[in-house]
């Protein structure tokens, strides 16, 4: 390709020559920029082929205007929103999630009024009365009520639970084996006090239950249920016990075994000695000392050690190395994703359009690495073409300079 006509016996000003060189450089720059644009366009199109709902990316929380406090935002979190119309419920973040929280209010309220969160307030009472707590009973919260002014009277010899002359009871004395215990605001009763000092295992504690305590030799005191104790057989496995020895209570000890054996569970709650395999310094297929074979090295470099499951000669054996084949020998194309490679493995092969083979399964989307590979090929072709253009230009300029005899400055 001759870019310049013969200029024999012609004069060419240097300005024209410089302009031609600048024009050629501009054309080359535009050419490379065009290839960059095309490759970038191809890359962008490649990595955005998966549907929007299936493309990986950050989750966008969704909390509509009518969201309730604590509703899911679709991204593992919760929404801030309205609470029920019950007073004093505010939507607040607690331990990382929004929930309705009640704020009690007893300011300026009378004795026994509700605080808005299901609890009664300690407040004011009419003249001649005072706000006093009362016991609501089992399962009922304590509350407050106004009572007439009264001076409690509990003498030193008062009995536990007797009236204080007003609205409560006295904490006083009880019969032997009992103690006075409170069970509510100003409420008392005698409660049985267990006594087990000096008693043996299973003896009565004076309150309808049994005591923990000593047992005859060879037995141990066990808590069978709640406060019921009884003597049971104490297993005996001394430090010198052998594997499989009786523990004296119908069980088996875990102890020592011969040097080539180890103590292991027998599957029935006991222990037994089993053969201890040894593959140290053994090659592939060598005996492990327990009827099995070892996984070791192979003398032939073209072989590898693999487990062969055959009834007559099962175990590790040296077999010829296998070369995985993931290309169809007839069509020359890659096998389908997940196809066998001929060596017991699978191929990372082709998938339908818009899918990529990941972990041997076709999934929606295109692998970005394919886009980079395509971009690399485009730039490679562009670079080769550009080098050829520069080579032609250089040769033509060299010929041009040889033909120019006079250059005007």
C-alpha positions as a printed NumPy array, in Angstrom:
array([[  0.   ,   0.   ,   0.   ],
       [  1.663,   3.215,  -1.234],
       [  0.418,   6.124,   0.833],
       [  2.526,   8.752,  -0.949],
       [  2.985,   9.226,  -4.73 ],
       [  6.425,   9.576,  -6.245],
       [  7.932,  12.934,  -5.355],
       [ 11.093,  12.618,  -7.38 ],
       [ 12.566,  15.992,  -8.282],
       [  9.896,  17.808,  -6.179],
       [ 10.292,  20.123,  -3.195],
       [  8.231,  19.592,  -0.054],
       [  8.175,  22.241,   2.682],
       [  8.808,  20.798,   6.17 ],
       [  5.54 ,  22.346,   7.41 ],
       [  3.542,  20.118,   5.043],
       [  5.491,  17.073,   6.221],
       [  4.775,  17.87 ,   9.899],
       [  1.061,  18.334,   9.169],
       [  0.907,  14.958,   7.435],
       [  2.584,  13.259,  10.415],
       [  0.182,  14.961,  12.895],
       [ -2.793,  13.933,  10.763],
       [ -1.651,  10.303,  10.764],
       [ -1.19 ,  10.365,  14.566],
       [ -4.702,  11.832,  14.964],
       [ -6.202,   9.094,  12.803],
       [ -4.396,   6.437,  14.854],
       [ -5.602,   7.963,  18.149],
       [ -9.222,   8.028,  16.924],
       [ -8.879,   4.41 ,  15.787],
       [ -7.712,   3.208,  19.213],
       [-10.402,   5.294,  20.996],
       [-13.071,   3.649,  18.838],
       [-11.858,   0.199,  19.837],
       [-11.856,   1.203,  23.532],
       [-15.453,   2.424,  23.202],
       [-16.57 ,  -0.803,  21.56 ],
       [-14.812,  -2.994,  24.139],
       [-16.253,  -1.   ,  27.033],
       [-19.719,  -1.235,  25.493],
       [-19.318,  -4.993,  25.089],
       [-18.13 ,  -5.397,  28.687],
       [-21.063,  -3.394,  30.059],
       [-23.573,  -5.386,  28.034],
       [-21.996,  -8.665,  29.141],
       [-22.151,  -8.122,  32.876],
       [-25.754,  -6.847,  32.844],
       [-27.448,  -9.702,  31.024],
       [-29.08 , -11.224,  34.112],
       [-32.648, -10.108,  34.991],
       [-32.836,  -7.294,  37.496],
       [-34.505,  -9.375,  40.194],
       [-31.749, -11.988,  39.987],
       [-28.661,  -9.783,  39.623],
       [-26.565,  -9.687,  42.824],
       [-26.312,  -6.332,  44.579],
       [-27.143,  -4.375,  47.727],
       [-30.651,  -4.825,  49.098],
       [-32.92 ,  -1.756,  49.099],
       [-35.145,  -1.608,  52.23 ],
       [-38.861,  -1.213,  51.502],
       [-40.959,   0.571,  54.13 ],
       [-44.23 ,   1.997,  52.682],
       [-45.898,   4.989,  54.319],
       [-48.494,   2.684,  55.935],
       [-45.873,   0.404,  57.541],
       [-46.46 ,  -0.688,  61.108],
       [-43.722,  -0.468,  63.688],
       [-41.59 ,  -3.63 ,  63.454],
       [-42.737,  -4.686,  59.951],
       [-40.038,  -6.358,  57.84 ],
       [-38.224,  -4.066,  55.399],
       [-37.399,  -6.956,  53.067],
       [-33.664,  -6.82 ,  53.804],
       [-33.497,  -8.493,  57.206],
       [-34.363,  -5.339,  59.145],
       [-37.544,  -3.69 ,  60.445],
       [-39.49 ,  -0.54 ,  59.634],
       [-40.232,   2.461,  61.82 ],
       [-43.975,   3.095,  61.739],
       [-47.175,   3.479,  63.703],
       [-48.04 ,   1.68 ,  66.937],
       [-51.5  ,   0.827,  68.244],
       [-53.74 ,   3.581,  69.557],
       [-52.915,   2.609,  73.143],
       [-51.406,   5.624,  74.875],
       [-47.686,   5.866,  75.594],
       [-46.651,   3.344,  72.883],
       [-43.748,   4.735,  70.858],
       [-41.835,   3.1  ,  67.983],
       [-38.226,   2.779,  69.142],
       [-35.166,   0.757,  68.127],
       [-34.41 ,  -1.983,  70.653],
       [-31.456,  -4.361,  70.066],
       [-31.21 ,  -3.31 ,  66.43 ],
       [-34.903,  -3.597,  65.47 ],
       [-37.919,  -1.305,  65.777],
       [-40.697,  -2.228,  68.202],
       [-43.463,  -0.528,  70.132],
       [-42.3  ,   0.46 ,  73.623],
       [-44.615,   1.605,  76.412],
       [-43.629,   4.628,  78.531],
       [-45.453,   4.744,  81.883],
       [-46.819,   8.038,  83.19 ],
       [-47.888,   8.508,  86.792],
       [-47.257,  12.218,  87.069],
       [-50.133,  13.96 ,  88.902],
       [-52.263,  10.778,  89.071],
       [-54.168,   9.514,  92.103],
       [-53.343,   6.323,  93.981],
       [-54.339,   3.204,  92.005],
       [-54.668,   4.962,  88.639],
       [-53.151,   3.128,  85.664],
       [-49.839,   4.352,  84.248],
       [-50.793,   3.5  ,  80.666],
       [-48.736,   0.297,  80.64 ],
       [-50.952,  -1.926,  82.821],
       [-49.453,  -0.977,  86.202],
       [-51.127,   1.001,  88.971],
       [-49.592,   4.248,  90.175],
       [-48.482,   5.231,  93.636],
       [-50.237,   8.578,  93.933],
       [-52.279,  10.94 ,  96.071],
       [-55.262,  10.096,  98.279],
       [-57.998,  12.121,  99.999],
       [-57.304,  13.72 , 103.355],
       [-57.13 ,  11.126, 106.135],
       [-56.036,   8.354, 103.787],
       [-52.724,   7.089, 102.427],
       [-51.653,   5.147,  99.325],
       [-50.776,   1.577, 100.265],
       [-49.662,  -1.464,  98.276],
       [-51.777,  -4.591,  98.261],
       [-51.175,  -8.206,  97.236],
       [-53.117,  -9.134,  94.136],
       [-52.817, -12.872,  94.661],
       [-51.117, -15.574,  92.556],
       [-50.684, -14.403,  88.973],
       [-52.004, -10.914,  89.798],
       [-49.698,  -7.884,  89.894],
       [-49.439,  -5.9  ,  93.108],
       [-51.268,  -2.592,  93.035],
       [-52.022,   0.462,  95.128],
       [-55.174,   1.665,  96.882],
       [-56.188,   4.431,  99.278],
       [-56.732,   3.356, 102.852],
       [-57.724,   5.213, 105.999],
       [-54.87 ,   6.293, 108.172],
       [-54.006,   3.574, 110.672],
       [-51.106,   2.771, 113.025],
       [-49.988,  -0.897, 112.669],
       [-49.55 ,  -2.898, 115.927],
       [-47.248,  -5.94 , 115.908],
       [-46.04 ,  -6.782, 119.462],
       [-42.809,  -8.717, 120.054],
       [-44.738, -11.918, 120.743],
       [-46.862, -11.629, 117.588],
       [-47.469, -14.786, 115.59 ],
       [-46.497, -14.95 , 111.939],
       [-49.451, -13.889, 109.812],
       [-51.562, -12.322, 112.582],
       [-53.231,  -8.97 , 111.756],
       [-51.331,  -5.766, 112.485],
       [-54.606,  -4.045, 113.401],
       [-54.745,  -2.231, 110.074],
       [-54.508,  -3.795, 106.62 ],
       [-51.48 ,  -6.096, 106.785],
       [-49.975,  -8.977, 108.75 ],
       [-47.183,  -9.316, 111.249],
       [-43.881, -11.081, 110.719],
       [-43.737, -13.187, 113.898],
       [-42.945, -16.615, 115.311],
       [-43.851, -20.055, 113.896],
       [-43.956, -23.609, 115.242],
       [-40.803, -25.72 , 115.287],
       [-39.578, -26.576, 111.809],
       [-41.192, -23.537, 110.189],
       [-40.082, -19.991, 109.445],
       [-42.057, -16.809, 108.73 ],
       [-41.816, -15.859, 105.031],
       [-43.305, -12.945, 103.084],
       [-45.459, -13.799, 100.063],
       [-46.682, -10.278,  99.211],
       [-46.588,  -6.655, 100.417],
       [-47.37 ,  -6.847, 104.144],
       [-48.436, -10.516, 103.903],
       [-46.724, -13.314, 105.865],
       [-47.161, -17.017, 106.556],
       [-45.243, -19.849, 108.171],
       [-43.189, -21.922, 105.733],
       [-41.673, -25.337, 106.415],
       [-37.889, -25.235, 106.86 ],
       [-36.111, -28.379, 105.591],
       [-33.808, -30.044, 108.111],
       [-31.217, -32.554, 106.886],
       [-28.307, -32.151, 109.325],
       [-26.824, -35.587, 110.127],
       [-29.381, -37.438, 107.978],
       [-28.572, -40.095, 105.388],
       [-29.454, -40.03 , 101.696],
       [-33.207, -40.344, 101.179],
       [-34.221, -39.439, 104.773],
       [-37.286, -37.217, 105.311],
       [-36.403, -33.497, 105.415],
       [-39.477, -32.683, 107.52 ],
       [-41.265, -30.949, 104.647],
       [-42.424, -33.877, 102.535],
       [-39.18 , -34.31 , 100.568],
       [-35.912, -36.238, 101.012],
       [-32.431, -35.269, 102.088],
       [-29.148, -35.64 , 100.247],
       [-26.607, -37.437, 102.394],
       [-24.132, -40.31 , 102.783],
       [-24.703, -43.794, 101.329],
       [-23.217, -47.237, 102.048],
       [-19.853, -48.029, 100.476],
       [-20.108, -48.585,  96.728],
       [-23.158, -46.346,  96.383],
       [-23.706, -42.68 ,  95.554],
       [-26.564, -40.309,  96.474],
       [-28.406, -39.177,  93.353],
       [-31.194, -36.631,  92.845],
       [-33.762, -38.657,  90.936],
       [-36.436, -35.972,  90.527],
       [-36.88 , -32.57 ,  92.193],
       [-35.988, -33.131,  95.861],
       [-36.174, -36.93 ,  95.897],
       [-32.832, -38.574,  96.736],
       [-31.774, -42.215,  96.843],
       [-28.609, -44.298,  96.976],
       [-27.501, -45.724,  93.649],
       [-24.612, -47.895,  92.554],
       [-21.34 , -45.941,  92.168],
       [-19.446, -46.959,  89.017],
       [-15.859, -48.031,  89.751],
       [-13.254, -47.732,  86.991],
       [ -9.79 , -47.417,  88.557],
       [ -6.854, -45.914,  86.645],
       [ -5.492, -49.389,  85.873],
       [ -8.814, -50.688,  84.496],
       [ -8.72 , -52.432,  81.125],
       [-11.013, -51.585,  78.244],
       [-14.2  , -53.626,  78.627],
       [-13.87 , -54.261,  82.375],
       [-17.08 , -54.104,  84.429],
       [-17.65 , -50.882,  86.393],
       [-19.488, -52.789,  89.1  ],
       [-22.87 , -51.305,  88.174],
       [-23.696, -53.144,  84.963],
       [-21.605, -50.828,  82.789],
       [-18.244, -51.085,  81.03 ],
       [-15.008, -49.189,  81.672],
       [-12.922, -47.324,  79.11 ],
       [ -9.392, -48.452,  79.863],
       [ -6.154, -49.7  ,  78.342],
       [ -5.703, -52.032,  75.357],
       [ -2.781, -53.943,  73.782],
       [ -0.266, -51.773,  71.908],
       [ -1.801, -52.354,  68.471],
       [ -5.35 , -51.679,  69.653],
       [ -7.411, -48.752,  70.955],
       [-10.446, -48.541,  73.282],
       [-13.563, -47.383,  71.416],
       [-17.355, -47.346,  72.074],
       [-19.009, -50.631,  71.16 ],
       [-22.309, -49.035,  70.111],
       [-24.205, -50.529,  73.052],
       [-23.157, -48.135,  75.815],
       [-19.886, -49.91 ,  76.576],
       [-16.32 , -50.099,  75.269],
       [-14.152, -52.633,  73.469],
       [-10.613, -52.873,  72.088],
       [-10.401, -52.496,  68.319],
       [ -7.457, -52.715,  65.953],
       [ -5.452, -49.488,  65.63 ],
       [ -4.472, -48.906,  62.005],
       [ -0.886, -47.886,  61.221],
       [  0.11 , -46.503,  57.812],
       [  3.412, -44.912,  58.766],
       [  6.019, -45.346,  55.992],
       [  3.55 , -47.427,  53.968],
       [  3.15 , -47.057,  50.201],
       [ -0.173, -47.068,  48.354],
       [ -2.02 , -50.343,  48.97 ],
       [  0.188, -51.388,  51.879],
       [ -1.41 , -53.102,  54.878],
       [ -2.673, -50.903,  57.723],
       [ -2.341, -53.81 ,  60.173],
       [ -6.101, -54.168,  60.554],
       [ -7.1  , -55.842,  57.298],
       [ -7.286, -52.609,  55.346],
       [ -4.95 , -50.744,  53.012],
       [ -3.053, -47.461,  53.209],
       [ -3.181, -44.374,  51.033],
       [  0.423, -43.664,  50.161],
       [  2.751, -42.943,  47.26 ],
       [  3.121, -44.891,  43.997],
       [  6.466, -45.982,  42.53 ],
       [  5.321, -45.291,  38.963],
       [  5.066, -41.556,  38.268],
       [  2.287, -42.252,  35.755],
       [  0.112, -43.736,  38.488],
       [ -1.806, -42.266,  41.423],
       [ -3.207, -43.759,  44.637],
       [ -6.989, -44.105,  44.623],
       [ -9.563, -46.052,  46.615],
       [-11.02 , -48.86 ,  44.494],
       [-14.313, -50.213,  45.791],
       [-14.219, -53.844,  44.646],
       [-15.528, -56.658,  46.827],
       [-12.587, -58.991,  46.13 ],
       [ -9.726, -56.496,  46.167],
       [-11.116, -53.289,  47.597],
       [ -8.897, -50.61 ,  49.088],
       [ -6.226, -48.204,  47.944],
       [ -4.431, -49.136,  44.75 ],
       [ -2.046, -47.507,  42.29 ],
       [ -4.002, -46.799,  39.1  ],
       [ -3.092, -45.041,  35.871],
       [ -3.443, -41.303,  36.111],
       [ -6.579, -39.994,  34.459],
       [ -6.731, -36.831,  32.338],
       [-10.14 , -35.142,  32.623],
       [-11.866, -34.631,  29.249],
       [-14.363, -31.76 ,  29.085],
       [-14.363, -31.334,  25.304],
       [-16.626, -33.361,  23.024],
       [-14.291, -35.444,  20.794],
       [-16.693, -35.254,  17.839],
       [-17.84 , -31.623,  17.809],
       [-14.809, -30.122,  19.564],
       [-17.122, -28.062,  21.779],
       [-17.15 , -27.912,  25.547],
       [-19.338, -30.454,  27.307],
       [-22.492, -29.272,  29.064],
       [-22.085, -27.87 ,  32.564],
       [-21.914, -30.695,  35.138],
       [-21.121, -33.473,  32.624],
       [-18.713, -36.205,  33.704],
       [-15.035, -35.598,  32.937],
       [-14.215, -39.291,  32.603],
       [-12.229, -39.368,  35.845],
       [-15.032, -39.323,  38.37 ],
       [-15.327, -35.524,  38.384],
       [-17.463, -32.972,  36.557],
       [-16.917, -30.303,  33.898],
       [-17.355, -26.547,  34.122],
       [-18.889, -26.45 ,  30.659],
       [-21.422, -24.667,  28.485],
       [-24.875, -23.47 ,  29.538],
       [-27.893, -22.011,  27.775],
       [-27.794, -18.355,  26.732],
       [-27.835, -15.986,  29.688],
       [-26.564, -18.623,  32.144],
       [-23.148, -19.396,  33.608],
       [-21.678, -22.658,  34.909],
       [-20.885, -22.13 ,  38.605],
       [-20.055, -25.088,  40.868],
       [-21.076, -27.377,  37.986],
       [-24.618, -25.938,  37.883],
       [-26.038, -23.514,  35.302],
       [-27.209, -20.341,  37.063],
       [-28.779, -17.161,  35.695],
       [-26.332, -14.442,  34.639],
       [-23.061, -14.129,  32.758],
       [-19.698, -14.494,  34.464],
       [-17.82 , -11.164,  34.395],
       [-14.535, -12.956,  33.65 ],
       [-15.865, -13.787,  30.166],
       [-16.322, -10.077,  29.528],
       [-12.754,  -9.337,  30.556],
       [-11.521, -12.093,  28.256],
       [-13.471, -10.627,  25.346],
       [-12.156,  -7.122,  26.127],
       [ -8.621,  -8.471,  26.244],
       [ -9.033, -10.065,  22.807],
       [-10.421,  -6.823,  21.335],
       [ -7.461,  -4.795,  22.612],
       [ -5.049,  -7.471,  21.389],
       [ -6.491,  -7.282,  17.855],
       [ -6.523,  -3.478,  17.978],
       [ -2.879,  -3.357,  19.087],
       [ -1.791,  -5.711,  16.298],
       [ -3.654,  -3.69 ,  13.677],
       [ -2.235,  -0.394,  15.026],
       [  1.331,  -1.748,  14.954],
       [  0.848,  -2.743,  11.301],
       [ -0.419,   0.764,  10.411],
       [  2.556,   2.414,  12.154],
       [  4.929,   0.037,  10.366],
       [  3.478,   0.98 ,   6.96 ],
       [  3.603,   4.688,   7.814],
       [  7.244,   4.454,   8.902],
       [  8.269,   2.705,   5.703],
       [  6.466,   5.283,   3.52 ],
       [  8.038,   8.201,   5.441],
       [ 11.479,   6.665,   5.005],
       [ 10.918,   6.359,   1.269],
       [  9.576,   9.952,   1.16 ],
       [ 12.643,  11.414,   2.874],
       [ 14.935,   9.598,   0.451],
       [ 13.071,  11.115,  -2.511],
       [ 13.159,  14.698,  -1.149],
       [ 16.334,  16.468,  -2.276],
       [ 15.573,  19.959,  -1.085],
       [ 13.727,  21.008,   2.081],
       [ 12.796,  24.674,   2.44 ],
       [ 12.911,  26.109,   5.961]])
